[in-house]
Amino acid sequence: MKGKIRRLNYFLFLAMIIVYISGCTGQQNQSANDNNDTTIVKVHTSKPINQTVANQAKEKIIKEEEVSAVKAVNTDKELLMAIKVDQFHRFQLKKIKKNVKRDVEKAYPDYKVLVSTDQKIYWELEQLEEKLQKDKTKKKTLKKEFNNIKNLMKEKA
């Protein structure tokens, strides 16, 4: 009888270890998949609201290891960017923001560049990008929404 109980305990212990290990492996695979979700949306419009600078800046910044997502909108002389940073790099937000701004300013010296890591700014820029993508924004409306987001960024800074 003791032998059967001992084998049963051994079997249960072994089963628990297998379940624990497979659970940890599933979590690692999930984390790896989350890191590969670094797609950017290029905004194309048929109106004279050219977003080429914003699209090129997004392509440049998304290549940064720390950045997981980026949104950007530009006017004639200004560029607003919002970036999402991986959880692992959240302690270095100021440094990452500074480096991103420096890189974009170097690439586009004629533009005034504002960069934010704030989630609300990211969400606002995402909505503005969607409106531009659907051609639902006129130049005057773009300027107004652009200035509203810019003012939000200055408040948060």
N, C-alpha and C positions, 0 to 999 in steps of 0.2 A: 504494500500500500504506500509506504514512504517513497519508494522508487517512482511510482506513478505520479505522486504529488510533486516530487522533485523535477521530473521530466515536464510536467505541466507548467510549473513555475519557470523552468528554463525556456520552454516554448513561448510563454507569455512575455517573458523578458526580451527574447529575441524578436518577437512580433512588434513590441513597443519600440525597439531600436530601429527596426526597418521602417515603421510608420514615421518616426521622428526624422530619420534621415531623408526619406522621400518628401516629407513636408518642407524641410529646409531647402532641398533641391528645387522644388516648385517655386519657392519664394525667390531664389536666385534667378531662375529663368524669367520670372515676372519682372524683376528689376532690370534684367538685361533687355527685355522687350521695351520697357519704359524708356530706356536711354536711347533706343533707336528711333523714337518718335520725334525726330527733329526736322519735320517738314516745314517749309515756308510756303506761303501763298503769294504768288506774283500777281499784282493788281494790274489789270489791263483795262483801259477805258477807251471809248471811241471819241470822247469829248477832248477838248484841249487841256485836260488836266493830266499832265504827263507825270507818271509815277516811276520813271526809269531810275532815278536816283535812289528812291526808297527801295526798289526791288534789288538794285545792285548792292546797296548797303546791307540789306537783309542777307543776301547770299554771302557776303564777306563775313558778317558777324556770326551767322549760324555755324560756321566752321570752327569757331572757338569751342574748346573742350567744355568750358563751364556753362555755356549757353545752351539751353534746351529748346527755346522757342523765341521768336522775335517778330514784332509787328512794327511797321514804319509807314509814315505818310509824309509826303513833302509838298511844299508850295514852291513858288519861284525861287525863294532864297532861304527857306528854312526846312529843317528835317526833324521830325519828332520820331523817337524810337522808344519802344518798351521791350525789355528783355525778361525772359524767365530764366532763372538760374537753377541748376540741379541742387537738390537738397544738401548734397555733400559740400557744395561750395557756398552755401548761404552765409557763412561767417566772413566771407571775403567780398560781400556785395559792393562796398565802396570802391575797392580796388578794381573789381571787374567792371563796374560802371565807368570808372575813370579811364581804364584801358580801352573799352569799347568807344567811348567818346573821342579819345585821342586818335584811335585808328580811323574812325569815320571822318573826323575833321581833317586828318592828313589826306584821306582819299578825296574829300570834297571841300577844299579850302574856301570856296565861294559860298558855302552854305553855313547858316547858323544851326548848330546841332544841339538838340536837347535829348538826353537819354534818361530813362527811368527804369527802376526795377519794381515799381509799385504795381500790384495786381489790378487795381482799378484803372490805372492809365493803360495797362495792357489791354484790358477789356474794352475801354473806350476806343482805342486805336483799332482794335479788331472790328468793332462795329463800323467805324468809319471806312475801313478797308472794304468791308462787305458792301457798303453803300456805293463806294467807288466802283467796285467790281460789277455791280448790277446797274451801273450808270444812272443811279437815282440821286446824284448829287451835282448841283450846279457849282460853278466856280465861286459864286458869292456865298453859297451855303457851306462849301468846303472851308472857305476862309473863316467863317463864323465858328464852325465846329472845331476847326484847327486851333483857333485862338482860345476857345473854351478849354480844350485839352491842355494847351500850353500854359494857361493860367492855373489849371489844376496841378500841373507839374511844378510850377513855381511855388505854389502853396505847400506842396509836399516836401520841397527841398529845404 
